[in-house]
Amino acid sequence: MELTGGYNPRLARLVIHSKRENLYHIPVVCNQCENAYCMNACPAGAITKTQSGVVSIDEKKCTGCGLCAEYCPINVIVMHPETGRACKCELCRGNPQCVEACPTGALELVRKDGRSEKGGINE
């Protein structure tokens, strides 16, 4: 995964579901499924699971067929608007920049062990 280093919602890998006529928004990230449907559906073998358990998409191997996005049960895989290849939030290799950059602290990273890390304004 290549970090883009900018703020462009059109190119964001974090999926935001808007509810109740845009009154509230819910960030949705990959569940890192144990037996990932997307990985099994990918005919190019572009999706693998790292030793740390992160389901990762190699955009160079991706052919853009979209099967992974179709089989993702929570719709977090999207087709990049410029490259036409599959991409998703991969938590910036364990250090999600959206959490760091969030000015209000609305986003937080909750680890499997229950530890929580918030971004935003530190008081």
Secondary structure, 3 states (H helix, E strand, C coil): CCCCCCCCHHHCCCEEEEECCCCEEEEECCCCCCCCHHHHHCCCCCEEECCCCCEEECCCCCCCCCHHHHHCCCCCCEECCCCCCEECCCHHHHCCHHHHHCCCCCCEEECCCCCEEECCCCC
